[in-house]
Amino acid sequence: MTTFERSQSLPRTSSRSTGSSGIQIWELVRVALQALASNKLRSFLTMLGIIIGVGAVITMIAIAQGASKASREAIQKMGTNVLSVRPSSQRRGNISFGLGSGQNLKDDDVEAIQKQLTGVKQMAPEYSSRGRLKFQNQNTSSTIFGTSPEYFDIRNFTLKQGKIFTKEDMRRRAKVAVLGDSVRETLFGNINPIGKALKVNGQSFKVIGVLAPKGASGWSNPDDQIWIPLGTAQRRVFGVDYLGGLSVQATDESVMSRLQTDIEDLMKKRHHLQPTEEADVRIFNQADLAETAGEQNRILTILLTGVALVSLLVGGIGIMNIMLVSVTERTREIGIRKAIGAKGRDILMQFLIESVTLSLVGGLIGAALGIGSAVLISVLAKWPTVLSPPAIVLSFGFAAVVGIFFGIYPASKASRLNPIEALRYE
């Protein structure tokens, strides 16, 4: 389109114009779109920075929120409002055998916590160790976990088939077992394990239940474990009289910190430690773990979003650069417009609308690209992503702000051109 042809399509002043600008907004939009359509490749390349920026913001936030959701789900797998009590490390001379190796946590400590402290909903004492499992000609090594029936509720396990052991099984120290799904698959394959005899460290146990798959959690995989009554594990399998840990479920999240302190104080008193001495048990507060994970995810979201916003800023600089070039190329056109009655604010509005149009169209394409990328990452890479409508709206709005911010200077420059000098421009 020549300068003369463009001048014929320019909006003129009209007595029917809306507001004080002397020109219809829709006319400005039409002219802006015509100007952008006259050089499609350059317009697309100008929008590319905005497209990439908006798409990156949406994708990065979706990845960060997906990671946050995965962290929350992993913590929820460990139970709700749970305090994990572990004995401190056992020492011989200068050698430490690591956290949980101590033999100071006993069955009567569990009874004392239950009777003397408030805020306890339910508890499950625990003892576990590695052992050999055998069914017919299939062998495997797995974690043998002795506990009470409350453990499965505290730790949010779901029964797949059969049943769990009862208080009566605990009292009788019955040789019954509940299997994790990986153990079932390894030893029994397609055979229904319920009622079958399973060798546990050479002793025959009856399989009474199988738990639904849960997936790995931190350093352990509950699917690769079997559960037997605590007394059976202590007396009949491993020959110990102490506990390896204790899961305490609080009545409410608000009492967890207080309950943690109460347990530490009670253990000091029962184990004959001074109030100023460090407790000989370690307590892991699930609320603290969730808070730490949440803080890490917030930092990750900020970092990823910050990196993506840089692309938007680069895209805005690209818009300003092209708009300055456009002002230079259309200097004579601007002179003609002013000569036939256009005011400076009309010129300002036209170029500003062109800049915003570039940003908004780029933002729409970028939003579609970001949503599509997040879905593809979730499907192909199996990485959890969560699309956030506020993030999509925010990134699109930021693109519009970028268009206005970086379009003001070129538009202002165009509006201040002297019409006589502009008409002389070649």
ABEGO torsion letter per residue (X at the ends): XBAAAAAAABBBBBAABBEAAGBBAAAAAAAAAAAAAABAAAAAAAAAAAAAAAAAAAAAAAAAAAAAAAAAAAAAAAEBGBBBBBBBBBBBEABBAEBGABAABBAAAAAAAAAABBGBABBBBBBBBBBBBBBEABBBBBBBBBBBAAAAAAAGBBBABEBBBBAAAAAAGBBBBBBBAAAAAAAAEABBABGBBBBBGGBBBBBABBBBBAEBBEABBAAABBBBBAAAAAAAAAGBABBAEBBBBBABAAAAAAAAAAAAAAAAAAAGBBAABBBABBBBBAAAAAAAAAAAAAAAAAAAAAAAAAAAAAAAAAAAAAAAAAAAAAAAAAAAAAAAGBBAAAAAAAAAAAAAAAAAAAAAAAAAAAAAAAAAAAAAAGBBBBBBAAAAAAAAAAAAAAAAAAAAAAAAAAAABBAAAAAABX
